[in-house]
Amino acid sequence: MTQAFFAPCPRGLEPALADELREIAARPDVAQLAPFDVHREVPGGVHFSGQMPAAYAVNLHSRLASRVLLRVAARGYRHEDDIYELTRAQRWDQWFGPDETIKVEITSQRSPLRSLNFVALRVKDGVCDGMRERLGGRPSVDTASPDARIYAHLTEHDCTLYLDTSGEPLFKRGWRMEKGEAPLKENLAAGILRLAGWVPGQTERPLYDPMCGSGTFLVEAAQVALGIPPGGGRSFAFEWLRGVDQRSWKALKEQARAGARTTSLTIAGSDISTDMLAMARANWQRAGLPGELATKQVDARFVQPPFAEPGLLLINPPYGERIAVRGERRPSVADVPVDSVEEAAANQFAAAFSSTLKQNFAGWQAWIFTGDLSMPKRLRLKESRRVPLYNGNIECRLFRFDMVRGGNRG
């Protein structure tokens, strides 16, 4: 039976996710074992449809999706009782039983209902009451480690119920045990790499992160280059749902493992912190990547290209509360006093880093992901591309600078 699915992702990555889903659907193994069709992009994600193995394939292969949600039902509503009746009418027992645990989460866009917590309570009641009526028992609630997660998404007029097939968010690949102070989620890092042109078949260029932190960009880039599926080292919620097609799931995993490649990697990172470099090397090993990660302890203002051939320089400079506030563009931001010491330090760093880019990285593409929307002005460089993205709720930009001798000063 054909099912409808929704794959949420970080805001700004919807077109990239749609392209990635089409690539996954075009894989010979997926086309044979778990075919699916990609539909429209909407703010926050992409719709697709297929039989249940399609969810297995997307969970296994998508680097950009945050989850894979199975659409259970949808209808209009006027108050919480309408949502309760919609939930109670569904046959949740086809996926899980009364001896298992559940968690309900609510998302909303312009819903007129006052309390989302009360909506969550009514959805839980609908699930439990419907199962008790049919089977004589009801599932318990476990907010920490549930067997099944149920999502209700409310718009101004409609409620859509989803069953989560992922479990832990998909950015949790299973390899990152070491984190920096402000780690970039893996699926956002993978989306940034994709926007920078680091996609399968185009990973021969060198890639360098001069502020690599715990190595998220580097590990994600290596797995793309080697064809290692992002979900190959973890488990998923659908594996414990009733009716799982174990044959298809086993075959998809075997084909994914067989599709991994061996190739030389021209990937390197540096950081001013030796502790962060140790974290990056540990994460590289946990991710099962070959050899040792090429790293160097150096201040980003004084870096040199680690490879003779120009390539991609990708950086996510740390930004504090002052820049985070600037990135959110709140109406009151003009009323926030500028910290003159912080501004001077930021401008001084940007000037030094810009000089390094111009003098040492001619021919490279420099991509900077930041919540500081004034970064080109600080660098005194003219960007060739800017992509709006969000890191959580912080408005950010991905800037591209094509480096030539002397820079691209605006």
Order of alpha helices (4+ residues) and beta strands (2+ residues): beta-alpha-alpha-beta-beta-alpha-beta-alpha-beta-alpha-beta-beta-beta-alpha-beta-alpha-alpha-beta-alpha-beta-beta-alpha-alpha-beta-alpha-beta-beta
